[in-house]
Amino acid sequence: MKTENNILLSSLKKGEKGIIVGFDDDIIALKLLEMGCLPQMEFSLSTFAPFGCPICIDIENTQIAIGLSEANHILVQKIE
């Protein structure tokens, strides 16, 4: 599923936007799907905790905190 256009959520910077493409870990995928993070949903990276973990994404009028270890398994397409 990873292509040259897809990057990991953990590589985005504060304020950048993207679209969820998929997940490369089934357990993390299930947790995120239960929270409403579905493929093809648009989000923005809004906040980093003081030491860089967790990160917070804004998705569908909801803020979700995600650890960097989980963000390393979320494939996204960056929106310019």
mmCIF file of the N, C-alpha and C atoms, coordinates in Angstrom:
data_MODEL
# 
_entry.id   MODEL 
# 
loop_
_atom_site.group_PDB 
_atom_site.id 
_atom_site.type_symbol 
_atom_site.label_atom_id 
_atom_site.label_alt_id 
_atom_site.label_comp_id 
_atom_site.label_asym_id 
_atom_site.label_entity_id 
_atom_site.label_seq_id 
_atom_site.pdbx_PDB_ins_code 
_atom_site.Cartn_x 
_atom_site.Cartn_y 
_atom_site.Cartn_z 
_atom_site.occupancy 
_atom_site.B_iso_or_equiv 
_atom_site.pdbx_formal_charge 
_atom_site.auth_seq_id 
_atom_site.auth_comp_id 
_atom_site.auth_asym_id 
_atom_site.auth_atom_id 
_atom_site.pdbx_PDB_model_num 
ATOM 1   N N  . MET A 1 1  ? 0.824   -1.197 0.000  1.00 0.00 ? 1  MET A N  1 
ATOM 2   C CA . MET A 1 1  ? 0.000   0.000  0.000  1.00 0.00 ? 1  MET A CA 1 
ATOM 3   C C  . MET A 1 1  ? 0.865   1.257  0.000  1.00 0.00 ? 1  MET A C  1 
ATOM 4   N N  . LYS A 1 2  ? 2.100   1.168  0.499  1.00 0.00 ? 2  LYS A N  1 
ATOM 5   C CA . LYS A 1 2  ? 2.956   2.349  0.521  1.00 0.00 ? 2  LYS A CA 1 
ATOM 6   C C  . LYS A 1 2  ? 3.482   2.622  -0.883 1.00 0.00 ? 2  LYS A C  1 
ATOM 7   N N  . THR A 1 3  ? 3.267   3.832  -1.340 1.00 0.00 ? 3  THR A N  1 
ATOM 8   C CA . THR A 1 3  ? 3.772   4.253  -2.641 1.00 0.00 ? 3  THR A CA 1 
ATOM 9   C C  . THR A 1 3  ? 4.621   5.493  -2.437 1.00 0.00 ? 3  THR A C  1 
ATOM 10  N N  . GLU A 1 4  ? 5.204   5.993  -3.516 1.00 0.00 ? 4  GLU A N  1 
ATOM 11  C CA . GLU A 1 4  ? 6.031   7.191  -3.395 1.00 0.00 ? 4  GLU A CA 1 
ATOM 12  C C  . GLU A 1 4  ? 5.232   8.413  -2.977 1.00 0.00 ? 4  GLU A C  1 
ATOM 13  N N  . ASN A 1 5  ? 3.919   8.418  -3.206 1.00 0.00 ? 5  ASN A N  1 
ATOM 14  C CA . ASN A 1 5  ? 3.077   9.558  -2.826 1.00 0.00 ? 5  ASN A CA 1 
ATOM 15  C C  . ASN A 1 5  ? 2.603   9.470  -1.381 1.00 0.00 ? 5  ASN A C  1 
ATOM 16  N N  . ASN A 1 6  ? 2.684   8.282  -0.787 1.00 0.00 ? 6  ASN A N  1 
ATOM 17  C CA . ASN A 1 6  ? 2.223   8.096  0.583  1.00 0.00 ? 6  ASN A CA 1 
ATOM 18  C C  . ASN A 1 6  ? 3.396   8.220  1.546  1.00 0.00 ? 6  ASN A C  1 
ATOM 19  N N  . ILE A 1 7  ? 3.140   8.882  2.672  1.00 0.00 ? 7  ILE A N  1 
ATOM 20  C CA . ILE A 1 7  ? 4.157   9.039  3.703  1.00 0.00 ? 7  ILE A CA 1 
ATOM 21  C C  . ILE A 1 7  ? 3.539   8.626  5.036  1.00 0.00 ? 7  ILE A C  1 
ATOM 22  N N  . LEU A 1 8  ? 4.354   8.555  6.056  1.00 0.00 ? 8  LEU A N  1 
ATOM 23  C CA . LEU A 1 8  ? 3.857   8.226  7.385  1.00 0.00 ? 8  LEU A CA 1 
ATOM 24  C C  . LEU A 1 8  ? 3.350   9.486  8.077  1.00 0.00 ? 8  LEU A C  1 
ATOM 25  N N  . LEU A 1 9  ? 2.302   9.332  8.850  1.00 0.00 ? 9  LEU A N  1 
ATOM 26  C CA . LEU A 1 9  ? 1.737   10.456 9.598  1.00 0.00 ? 9  LEU A CA 1 
ATOM 27  C C  . LEU A 1 9  ? 2.804   11.108 10.478 1.00 0.00 ? 9  LEU A C  1 
ATOM 28  N N  . SER A 1 10 ? 3.697   10.324 11.025 1.00 0.00 ? 10 SER A N  1 
ATOM 29  C CA . SER A 1 10 ? 4.725   10.856 11.922 1.00 0.00 ? 10 SER A CA 1 
ATOM 30  C C  . SER A 1 10 ? 5.709   11.806 11.235 1.00 0.00 ? 10 SER A C  1 
ATOM 31  N N  . SER A 1 11 ? 5.738   11.806 9.905  1.00 0.00 ? 11 SER A N  1 
ATOM 32  C CA . SER A 1 11 ? 6.673   12.680 9.190  1.00 0.00 ? 11 SER A CA 1 
ATOM 33  C C  . SER A 1 11 ? 6.098   14.058 8.873  1.00 0.00 ? 11 SER A C  1 
ATOM 34  N N  . LEU A 1 12 ? 4.810   14.266 9.157  1.00 0.00 ? 12 LEU A N  1 
ATOM 35  C CA . LEU A 1 12 ? 4.205   15.577 8.912  1.00 0.00 ? 12 LEU A CA 1 
ATOM 36  C C  . LEU A 1 12 ? 4.604   16.568 9.995  1.00 0.00 ? 12 LEU A C  1 
ATOM 37  N N  . LYS A 1 13 ? 4.512   17.841 9.654  1.00 0.00 ? 13 LYS A N  1 
ATOM 38  C CA . LYS A 1 13 ? 4.810   18.918 10.592 1.00 0.00 ? 13 LYS A CA 1 
ATOM 39  C C  . LYS A 1 13 ? 3.506   19.575 11.040 1.00 0.00 ? 13 LYS A C  1 
ATOM 40  N N  . LYS A 1 14 ? 3.575   20.295 12.150 1.00 0.00 ? 14 LYS A N  1 
ATOM 41  C CA . LYS A 1 14 ? 2.409   20.983 12.695 1.00 0.00 ? 14 LYS A CA 1 
ATOM 42  C C  . LYS A 1 14 ? 1.785   21.881 11.636 1.00 0.00 ? 14 LYS A C  1 
ATOM 43  N N  . GLY A 1 15 ? 0.469   21.789 11.494 1.00 0.00 ? 15 GLY A N  1 
ATOM 44  C CA . GLY A 1 15 ? -0.263  22.613 10.545 1.00 0.00 ? 15 GLY A CA 1 
ATOM 45  C C  . GLY A 1 15 ? -0.456  21.974 9.181  1.00 0.00 ? 15 GLY A C  1 
ATOM 46  N N  . GLU A 1 16 ? 0.274   20.904 8.885  1.00 0.00 ? 16 GLU A N  1 
ATOM 47  C CA . GLU A 1 16 ? 0.119   20.260 7.577  1.00 0.00 ? 16 GLU A CA 1 
ATOM 48  C C  . GLU A 1 16 ? -1.147  19.416 7.549  1.00 0.00 ? 16 GLU A C  1 
ATOM 49  N N  . LYS A 1 17 ? -1.663  19.250 6.344  1.00 0.00 ? 17 LYS A N  1 
ATOM 50  C CA . LYS A 1 17 ? -2.901  18.500 6.145  1.00 0.00 ? 17 LYS A CA 1 
ATOM 51  C C  . LYS A 1 17 ? -2.631  17.264 5.305  1.00 0.00 ? 17 LYS A C  1 
ATOM 52  N N  . GLY A 1 18 ? -3.514  16.287 5.459  1.00 0.00 ? 18 GLY A N  1 
ATOM 53  C CA . GLY A 1 18 ? -3.361  15.068 4.687  1.00 0.00 ? 18 GLY A CA 1 
ATOM 54  C C  . GLY A 1 18 ? -4.654  14.286 4.610  1.00 0.00 ? 18 GLY A C  1 
ATOM 55  N N  . ILE A 1 19 ? -4.571  13.186 3.903  1.00 0.00 ? 19 ILE A N  1 
ATOM 56  C CA . ILE A 1 19 ? -5.686  12.246 3.767  1.00 0.00 ? 19 ILE A CA 1 
ATOM 57  C C  . ILE A 1 19 ? -5.173  10.881 4.220  1.00 0.00 ? 19 ILE A C  1 
ATOM 58  N N  . ILE A 1 20 ? -5.934  10.207 5.068  1.00 0.00 ? 20 ILE A N  1 
ATOM 59  C CA . ILE A 1 20 ? -5.548  8.877  5.516  1.00 0.00 ? 20 ILE A CA 1 
ATOM 60  C C  . ILE A 1 20 ? -5.663  7.916  4.339  1.00 0.00 ? 20 ILE A C  1 
ATOM 61  N N  . VAL A 1 21 ? -4.584  7.203  4.055  1.00 0.00 ? 21 VAL A N  1 
ATOM 62  C CA . VAL A 1 21 ? -4.559  6.243  2.949  1.00 0.00 ? 21 VAL A CA 1 
ATOM 63  C C  . VAL A 1 21 ? -4.780  4.832  3.471  1.00 0.00 ? 21 VAL A C  1 
ATOM 64  N N  . GLY A 1 22 ? -4.163  4.506  4.593  1.00 0.00 ? 22 GLY A N  1 
ATOM 65  C CA . GLY A 1 22 ? -4.309  3.169  5.151  1.00 0.00 ? 22 GLY A CA 1 
ATOM 66  C C  . GLY A 1 22 ? -3.401  2.972  6.346  1.00 0.00 ? 22 GLY A C  1 
ATOM 67  N N  . PHE A 1 23 ? -3.347  1.727  6.798  1.00 0.00 ? 23 PHE A N  1 
ATOM 68  C CA . PHE A 1 23 ? -2.583  1.366  7.984  1.00 0.00 ? 23 PHE A CA 1 
ATOM 69  C C  . PHE A 1 23 ? -1.740  0.140  7.659  1.00 0.00 ? 23 PHE A C  1 
ATOM 70  N N  . ASP A 1 24 ? -0.579  0.018  8.299  1.00 0.00 ? 24 ASP A N  1 
ATOM 71  C CA . ASP A 1 24 ? 0.231   -1.169 8.059  1.00 0.00 ? 24 ASP A CA 1 
ATOM 72  C C  . ASP A 1 24 ? 0.334   -2.061 9.300  1.00 0.00 ? 24 ASP A C  1 
ATOM 73  N N  . ASP A 1 25 ? -0.571  -1.852 10.253 1.00 0.00 ? 25 ASP A N  1 
ATOM 74  C CA . ASP A 1 25 ? -0.638  -2.678 11.454 1.00 0.00 ? 25 ASP A CA 1 
ATOM 75  C C  . ASP A 1 25 ? -2.108  -2.903 11.779 1.00 0.00 ? 25 ASP A C  1 
ATOM 76  N N  . ASP A 1 26 ? -2.529  -4.150 11.829 1.00 0.00 ? 26 ASP A N  1 
ATOM 77  C CA . ASP A 1 26 ? -3.953  -4.468 12.015 1.00 0.00 ? 26 ASP A CA 1 
ATOM 78  C C  . ASP A 1 26 ? -4.500  -4.030 13.370 1.00 0.00 ? 26 ASP A C  1 
ATOM 79  N N  . ILE A 1 27 ? -3.703  -4.140 14.427 1.00 0.00 ? 27 ILE A N  1 
ATOM 80  C CA . ILE A 1 27 ? -4.183  -3.757 15.762 1.00 0.00 ? 27 ILE A CA 1 
ATOM 81  C C  . ILE A 1 27 ? -4.394  -2.247 15.841 1.00 0.00 ? 27 ILE A C  1 
ATOM 82  N N  . ILE A 1 28 ? -3.431  -1.495 15.349 1.00 0.00 ? 28 ILE A N  1 
ATOM 83  C CA . ILE A 1 28 ? -3.558  -0.034 15.344 1.00 0.00 ? 28 ILE A CA 1 
ATOM 84  C C  . ILE A 1 28 ? -4.699  0.382  14.421 1.00 0.00 ? 28 ILE A C  1 
ATOM 85  N N  . ALA A 1 29 ? -4.825  -0.297 13.290 1.00 0.00 ? 29 ALA A N  1 
ATOM 86  C CA . ALA A 1 29 ? -5.927  0.004  12.359 1.00 0.00 ? 29 ALA A CA 1 
ATOM 87  C C  . ALA A 1 29 ? -7.271  -0.159 13.049 1.00 0.00 ? 29 ALA A C  1 
ATOM 88  N N  . LEU A 1 30 ? -7.456  -1.237 13.792 1.00 0.00 ? 30 LEU A N  1 
ATOM 89  C CA . LEU A 1 30 ? -8.727  -1.473 14.475 1.00 0.00 ? 30 LEU A CA 1 
ATOM 90  C C  . LEU A 1 30 ? -9.024  -0.379 15.487 1.00 0.00 ? 30 LEU A C  1 
ATOM 91  N N  . LYS A 1 31 ? -8.020  0.018  16.269 1.00 0.00 ? 31 LYS A N  1 
ATOM 92  C CA . LYS A 1 31 ? -8.213  1.089  17.263 1.00 0.00 ? 31 LYS A CA 1 
ATOM 93  C C  . LYS A 1 31 ? -8.607  2.397  16.585 1.00 0.00 ? 31 LYS A C  1 
ATOM 94  N N  . LEU A 1 32 ? -7.905  2.745  15.512 1.00 0.00 ? 32 LEU A N  1 
ATOM 95  C CA . LEU A 1 32 ? -8.193  4.009  14.836 1.00 0.00 ? 32 LEU A CA 1 
ATOM 96  C C  . LEU A 1 32 ? -9.530  3.971  14.107 1.00 0.00 ? 32 LEU A C  1 
ATOM 97  N N  . LEU A 1 33 ? -9.869  2.843  13.521 1.00 0.00 ? 33 LEU A N  1 
ATOM 98  C CA . LEU A 1 33 ? -11.169 2.722  12.866 1.00 0.00 ? 33 LEU A CA 1 
ATOM 99  C C  . LEU A 1 33 ? -12.293 2.885  13.879 1.00 0.00 ? 33 LEU A C  1 
ATOM 100 N N  . GLU A 1 34 ? -12.114 2.334  15.077 1.00 0.00 ? 34 GLU A N  1 
ATOM 101 C CA . GLU A 1 34 ? -13.122 2.483  16.127 1.00 0.00 ? 34 GLU A CA 1 
ATOM 102 C C  . GLU A 1 34 ? -13.277 3.933  16.575 1.00 0.00 ? 34 GLU A C  1 
ATOM 103 N N  . MET A 1 35 ? -12.200 4.723  16.463 1.00 0.00 ? 35 MET A N  1 
ATOM 104 C CA . MET A 1 35 ? -12.257 6.144  16.837 1.00 0.00 ? 35 MET A CA 1 
ATOM 105 C C  . MET A 1 35 ? -12.754 7.012  15.688 1.00 0.00 ? 35 MET A C  1 
ATOM 106 N N  . GLY A 1 36 ? -12.993 6.423  14.522 1.00 0.00 ? 36 GLY A N  1 
ATOM 107 C CA . GLY A 1 36 ? -13.508 7.195  13.406 1.00 0.00 ? 36 GLY A CA 1 
ATOM 108 C C  . GLY A 1 36 ? -12.479 7.641  12.398 1.00 0.00 ? 36 GLY A C  1 
ATOM 109 N N  . CYS A 1 37 ? -11.247 7.165  12.503 1.00 0.00 ? 37 CYS A N  1 
ATOM 110 C CA . CYS A 1 37 ? -10.198 7.504  11.530 1.00 0.00 ? 37 CYS A CA 1 
ATOM 111 C C  . CYS A 1 37 ? -10.269 6.511  10.382 1.00 0.00 ? 37 CYS A C  1 
ATOM 112 N N  . LEU A 1 38 ? -11.012 6.855  9.376  1.00 0.00 ? 38 LEU A N  1 
ATOM 113 C CA . LEU A 1 38 ? -11.239 5.962  8.246  1.00 0.00 ? 38 LEU A CA 1 
ATOM 114 C C  . LEU A 1 38 ? -10.378 6.370  7.057  1.00 0.00 ? 38 LEU A C  1 
ATOM 115 N N  . PRO A 1 39 ? -9.996  5.408  6.228  1.00 0.00 ? 39 PRO A N  1 
ATOM 116 C CA . PRO A 1 39 ? -9.281  5.769  4.995  1.00 0.00 ? 39 PRO A CA 1 
ATOM 117 C C  . PRO A 1 39 ? -10.089 6.770  4.175  1.00 0.00 ? 39 PRO A C  1 
ATOM 118 N N  . GLN A 1 40 ? -9.393  7.657  3.514  1.00 0.00 ? 40 GLN A N  1 
ATOM 119 C CA . GLN A 1 40 ? -9.932  8.733  2.670  1.00 0.00 ? 40 GLN A CA 1 
ATOM 120 C C  . GLN A 1 40 ? -10.464 9.921  3.461  1.00 0.00 ? 40 GLN A C  1 
ATOM 121 N N  . MET A 1 41 ? -10.269 9.932  4.787  1.00 0.00 ? 41 MET A N  1 
ATOM 122 C CA . MET A 1 41 ? -10.686 11.086 5.586  1.00 0.00 ? 41 MET A CA 1 
ATOM 123 C C  . MET A 1 41 ? -9.567  12.119 5.603  1.00 0.00 ? 41 MET A C  1 
ATOM 124 N N  . GLU A 1 42 ? -9.959  13.381 5.521  1.00 0.00 ? 42 GLU A N  1 
ATOM 125 C CA . GLU A 1 42 ? -9.009  14.487 5.547  1.00 0.00 ? 42 GLU A CA 1 
ATOM 126 C C  . GLU A 1 42 ? -8.795  14.924 6.991  1.00 0.00 ? 42 GLU A C  1 
ATOM 127 N N  . PHE A 1 43 ? -7.561  15.311 7.320  1.00 0.00 ? 43 PHE A N  1 
ATOM 128 C CA . PHE A 1 43 ? -7.221  15.726 8.671  1.00 0.00 ? 43 PHE A CA 1 
ATOM 129 C C  . PHE A 1 43 ? -6.155  16.806 8.614  1.00 0.00 ? 43 PHE A C  1 
ATOM 130 N N  . SER A 1 44 ? -5.917  17.446 9.758  1.00 0.00 ? 44 SER A N  1 
ATOM 131 C CA . SER A 1 44 ? -4.769  18.360 9.882  1.00 0.00 ? 44 SER A CA 1 
ATOM 132 C C  . SER A 1 44 ? -4.039  18.012 11.174 1.00 0.00 ? 44 SER A C  1 
ATOM 133 N N  . LEU A 1 45 ? -2.742  18.168 11.153 1.00 0.00 ? 45 LEU A N  1 
ATOM 134 C CA . LEU A 1 45 ? -1.919  17.914 12.332 1.00 0.00 ? 45 LEU A CA 1 
ATOM 135 C C  . LEU A 1 45 ? -1.884  19.208 13.134 1.00 0.00 ? 45 LEU A C  1 
ATOM 136 N N  . SER A 1 46 ? -2.514  19.213 14.305 1.00 0.00 ? 46 SER A N  1 
ATOM 137 C CA . SER A 1 46 ? -2.699  20.467 15.014 1.00 0.00 ? 46 SER A CA 1 
ATOM 138 C C  . SER A 1 46 ? -1.705  20.729 16.135 1.00 0.00 ? 46 SER A C  1 
ATOM 139 N N  . THR A 1 47 ? -1.292  19.704 16.872 1.00 0.00 ? 47 THR A N  1 
ATOM 140 C CA . THR A 1 47 ? -0.490  19.941 18.065 1.00 0.00 ? 47 THR A CA 1 
ATOM 141 C C  . THR A 1 47 ? 0.494   18.805 18.316 1.00 0.00 ? 47 THR A C  1 
ATOM 142 N N  . PHE A 1 48 ? 1.648   19.173 18.859 1.00 0.00 ? 48 PHE A N  1 
ATOM 143 C CA . PHE A 1 48 ? 2.608   18.209 19.391 1.00 0.00 ? 48 PHE A CA 1 
ATOM 144 C C  . PHE A 1 48 ? 2.702   18.437 20.889 1.00 0.00 ? 48 PHE A C  1 
ATOM 145 N N  . ALA A 1 49 ? 2.817   17.391 21.665 1.00 0.00 ? 49 ALA A N  1 
ATOM 146 C CA . ALA A 1 49 ? 3.077   17.540 23.097 1.00 0.00 ? 49 ALA A CA 1 
ATOM 147 C C  . ALA A 1 49 ? 4.491   18.104 23.272 1.00 0.00 ? 49 ALA A C  1 
ATOM 148 N N  . PRO A 1 50 ? 4.816   18.617 24.449 1.00 0.00 ? 50 PRO A N  1 
ATOM 149 C CA . PRO A 1 50 ? 6.125   19.262 24.650 1.00 0.00 ? 50 PRO A CA 1 
ATOM 150 C C  . PRO A 1 50 ? 7.328   18.421 24.221 1.00 0.00 ? 50 PRO A C  1 
ATOM 151 N N  . PHE A 1 51 ? 7.299   17.127 24.401 1.00 0.00 ? 51 PHE A N  1 
ATOM 152 C CA . PHE A 1 51 ? 8.427   16.292 24.013 1.00 0.00 ? 51 PHE A CA 1 
ATOM 153 C C  . PHE A 1 51 ? 8.180   15.562 22.692 1.00 0.00 ? 51 PHE A C  1 
ATOM 154 N N  . GLY A 1 52 ? 7.188   16.011 21.924 1.00 0.00 ? 52 GLY A N  1 
ATOM 155 C CA . GLY A 1 52 ? 6.930   15.468 20.596 1.00 0.00 ? 52 GLY A CA 1 
ATOM 156 C C  . GLY A 1 52 ? 5.979   14.299 20.546 1.00 0.00 ? 52 GLY A C  1 
ATOM 157 N N  . CYS A 1 53 ? 5.543   13.805 21.678 1.00 0.00 ? 53 CYS A N  1 
ATOM 158 C CA . CYS A 1 53 ? 4.631   12.668 21.688 1.00 0.00 ? 53 CYS A CA 1 
ATOM 159 C C  . CYS A 1 53 ? 3.675   12.849 22.849 1.00 0.00 ? 53 CYS A C  1 
ATOM 160 N N  . PRO A 1 54 ? 2.399   12.736 22.674 1.00 0.00 ? 54 PRO A N  1 
ATOM 161 C CA . PRO A 1 54 ? 1.688   12.377 21.449 1.00 0.00 ? 54 PRO A CA 1 
ATOM 162 C C  . PRO A 1 54 ? 1.500   13.573 20.524 1.00 0.00 ? 54 PRO A C  1 
ATOM 163 N N  . ILE A 1 55 ? 0.982   13.269 19.350 1.00 0.00 ? 55 ILE A N  1 
ATOM 164 C CA . ILE A 1 55 ? 0.589   14.315 18.416 1.00 0.00 ? 55 ILE A CA 1 
ATOM 165 C C  . ILE A 1 55 ? -0.931  14.363 18.396 1.00 0.00 ? 55 ILE A C  1 
ATOM 166 N N  . CYS A 1 56 ? -1.482  15.453 17.965 1.00 0.00 ? 56 CYS A N  1 
ATOM 167 C CA . CYS A 1 56 ? -2.933  15.605 17.939 1.00 0.00 ? 56 CYS A CA 1 
ATOM 168 C C  . CYS A 1 56 ? -3.364  15.954 16.520 1.00 0.00 ? 56 CYS A C  1 
ATOM 169 N N  . ILE A 1 57 ? -4.333  15.200 16.011 1.00 0.00 ? 57 ILE A N  1 
ATOM 170 C CA . ILE A 1 57 ? -4.874  15.499 14.685 1.00 0.00 ? 57 ILE A CA 1 
ATOM 171 C C  . ILE A 1 57 ? -6.323  15.955 14.825 1.00 0.00 ? 57 ILE A C  1 
ATOM 172 N N  . ASP A 1 58 ? -6.708  16.877 13.956 1.00 0.00 ? 58 ASP A N  1 
ATOM 173 C CA . ASP A 1 58 ? -8.100  17.327 13.865 1.00 0.00 ? 58 ASP A CA 1 
ATOM 174 C C  . ASP A 1 58 ? -8.727  16.582 12.699 1.00 0.00 ? 58 ASP A C  1 
ATOM 175 N N  . ILE A 1 59 ? -9.772  15.827 12.990 1.00 0.00 ? 59 ILE A N  1 
ATOM 176 C CA . ILE A 1 59 ? -10.438 15.048 11.960 1.00 0.00 ? 59 ILE A CA 1 
ATOM 177 C C  . ILE A 1 59 ? -11.939 15.048 12.237 1.00 0.00 ? 59 ILE A C  1 
ATOM 178 N N  . GLU A 1 60 ? -12.721 15.500 11.274 1.00 0.00 ? 60 GLU A N  1 
ATOM 179 C CA . GLU A 1 60 ? -14.179 15.539 11.409 1.00 0.00 ? 60 GLU A CA 1 
ATOM 180 C C  . GLU A 1 60 ? -14.630 16.223 12.701 1.00 0.00 ? 60 GLU A C  1 
ATOM 181 N N  . ASN A 1 61 ? -14.136 17.424 12.966 1.00 0.00 ? 61 ASN A N  1 
ATOM 182 C CA . ASN A 1 61 ? -14.503 18.213 14.155 1.00 0.00 ? 61 ASN A CA 1 
ATOM 183 C C  . ASN A 1 61 ? -14.162 17.523 15.472 1.00 0.00 ? 61 ASN A C  1 
ATOM 184 N N  . THR A 1 62 ? -13.193 16.631 15.452 1.00 0.00 ? 62 THR A N  1 
ATOM 185 C CA . THR A 1 62 ? -12.741 15.920 16.639 1.00 0.00 ? 62 THR A CA 1 
ATOM 186 C C  . THR A 1 62 ? -11.228 15.980 16.701 1.00 0.00 ? 62 THR A C  1 
ATOM 187 N N  . GLN A 1 63 ? -10.677 16.097 17.900 1.00 0.00 ? 63 GLN A N  1 
ATOM 188 C CA . GLN A 1 63 ? -9.232  16.020 18.072 1.00 0.00 ? 63 GLN A CA 1 
ATOM 189 C C  . GLN A 1 63 ? -8.884  14.661 18.655 1.00 0.00 ? 63 GLN A C  1 
ATOM 190 N N  . ILE A 1 64 ? -7.904  14.010 18.037 1.00 0.00 ? 64 ILE A N  1 
ATOM 191 C CA . ILE A 1 64 ? -7.475  12.689 18.483 1.00 0.00 ? 64 ILE A CA 1 
ATOM 192 C C  . ILE A 1 64 ? -5.977  12.731 18.752 1.00 0.00 ? 64 ILE A C  1 
ATOM 193 N N  . ALA A 1 65 ? -5.587  12.293 19.955 1.00 0.00 ? 65 ALA A N  1 
ATOM 194 C CA . ALA A 1 65 ? -4.168  12.215 20.310 1.00 0.00 ? 65 ALA A CA 1 
ATOM 195 C C  . ALA A 1 65 ? -3.654  10.833 19.922 1.00 0.00 ? 65 ALA A C  1 
ATOM 196 N N  . ILE A 1 66 ? -2.515  10.832 19.232 1.00 0.00 ? 66 ILE A N  1 
ATOM 197 C CA . ILE A 1 66 ? -1.920  9.589  18.742 1.00 0.00 ? 66 ILE A CA 1 
ATOM 198 C C  . ILE A 1 66 ? -0.440  9.592  19.105 1.00 0.00 ? 66 ILE A C  1 
ATOM 199 N N  . GLY A 1 67 ? 0.033   8.497  19.663 1.00 0.00 ? 67 GLY A N  1 
ATOM 200 C CA . GLY A 1 67 ? 1.452   8.370  19.975 1.00 0.00 ? 67 GLY A CA 1 
ATOM 201 C C  . GLY A 1 67 ? 2.266   8.239  18.692 1.00 0.00 ? 67 GLY A C  1 
ATOM 202 N N  . LEU A 1 68 ? 3.530   8.631  18.755 1.00 0.00 ? 68 LEU A N  1 
ATOM 203 C CA . LEU A 1 68 ? 4.384   8.543  17.567 1.00 0.00 ? 68 LEU A CA 1 
ATOM 204 C C  . LEU A 1 68 ? 4.554   7.099  17.099 1.00 0.00 ? 68 LEU A C  1 
ATOM 205 N N  . SER A 1 69 ? 4.563   6.148  18.032 1.00 0.00 ? 69 SER A N  1 
ATOM 206 C CA . SER A 1 69 ? 4.697   4.750  17.623 1.00 0.00 ? 69 SER A CA 1 
ATOM 207 C C  . SER A 1 69 ? 3.498   4.312  16.782 1.00 0.00 ? 69 SER A C  1 
ATOM 208 N N  . GLU A 1 70 ? 2.307   4.826  17.101 1.00 0.00 ? 70 GLU A N  1 
ATOM 209 C CA . GLU A 1 70 ? 1.126   4.531  16.283 1.00 0.00 ? 70 GLU A CA 1 
ATOM 210 C C  . GLU A 1 70 ? 1.165   5.309  14.964 1.00 0.00 ? 70 GLU A C  1 
ATOM 211 N N  . ALA A 1 71 ? 1.619   6.566  15.035 1.00 0.00 ? 71 ALA A N  1 
ATOM 212 C CA . ALA A 1 71 ? 1.688   7.406  13.837 1.00 0.00 ? 71 ALA A CA 1 
ATOM 213 C C  . ALA A 1 71 ? 2.644   6.824  12.798 1.00 0.00 ? 71 ALA A C  1 
ATOM 214 N N  . ASN A 1 72 ? 3.592   6.005  13.237 1.00 0.00 ? 72 ASN A N  1 
ATOM 215 C CA . ASN A 1 72 ? 4.519   5.349  12.314 1.00 0.00 ? 72 ASN A CA 1 
ATOM 216 C C  . ASN A 1 72 ? 3.859   4.237  11.497 1.00 0.00 ? 72 ASN A C  1 
ATOM 217 N N  . HIS A 1 73 ? 2.608   3.926  11.790 1.00 0.00 ? 73 HIS A N  1 
ATOM 218 C CA . HIS A 1 73 ? 1.894   2.866  11.069 1.00 0.00 ? 73 HIS A CA 1 
ATOM 219 C C  . HIS A 1 73 ? 0.710   3.405  10.271 1.00 0.00 ? 73 HIS A C  1 
ATOM 220 N N  . ILE A 1 74 ? 0.578   4.733  10.205 1.00 0.00 ? 74 ILE A N  1 
ATOM 221 C CA . ILE A 1 74 ? -0.539  5.340  9.481  1.00 0.00 ? 74 ILE A CA 1 
ATOM 222 C C  . ILE A 1 74 ? -0.004  5.976  8.212  1.00 0.00 ? 74 ILE A C  1 
ATOM 223 N N  . LEU A 1 75 ? -0.453  5.462  7.075  1.00 0.00 ? 75 LEU A N  1 
ATOM 224 C CA . LEU A 1 75 ? -0.033  5.990  5.779  1.00 0.00 ? 75 LEU A CA 1 
ATOM 225 C C  . LEU A 1 75 ? -0.968  7.107  5.359  1.00 0.00 ? 75 LEU A C  1 
ATOM 226 N N  . VAL A 1 76 ? -0.393  8.229  4.952  1.00 0.00 ? 76 VAL A N  1 
ATOM 227 C CA . VAL A 1 76 ? -1.182  9.378  4.557  1.00 0.00 ? 76 VAL A CA 1 
ATOM 228 C C  . VAL A 1 76 ? -0.661  9.948  3.252  1.00 0.00 ? 76 VAL A C  1 
ATOM 229 N N  . GLN A 1 77 ? -1.500  10.728 2.624  1.00 0.00 ? 77 GLN A N  1 
ATOM 230 C CA . GLN A 1 77 ? -1.096  11.505 1.441  1.00 0.00 ? 77 GLN A CA 1 
ATOM 231 C C  . GLN A 1 77 ? -1.174  12.960 1.850  1.00 0.00 ? 77 GLN A C  1 
ATOM 232 N N  . LYS A 1 78 ? -0.055  13.649 1.757  1.00 0.00 ? 78 LYS A N  1 
ATOM 233 C CA . LYS A 1 78 ? 0.017   15.054 2.161  1.00 0.00 ? 78 LYS A CA 1 
ATOM 234 C C  . LYS A 1 78 ? -0.751  15.924 1.173  1.00 0.00 ? 78 LYS A C  1 
ATOM 235 N N  . ILE A 1 79 ? -1.507  16.876 1.708  1.00 0.00 ? 79 ILE A N  1 
ATOM 236 C CA . ILE A 1 79 ? -2.231  17.850 0.892  1.00 0.00 ? 79 ILE A CA 1 
ATOM 237 C C  . ILE A 1 79 ? -1.445  19.149 0.929  1.00 0.00 ? 79 ILE A C  1 
ATOM 238 N N  . GLU A 1 80 ? -1.120  19.668 -0.230 1.00 0.00 ? 80 GLU A N  1 
ATOM 239 C CA . GLU A 1 80 ? -0.342  20.920 -0.318 1.00 0.00 ? 80 GLU A CA 1 
ATOM 240 C C  . GLU A 1 80 ? -1.234  22.111 -0.145 1.00 0.00 ? 80 GLU A C  1 
# 
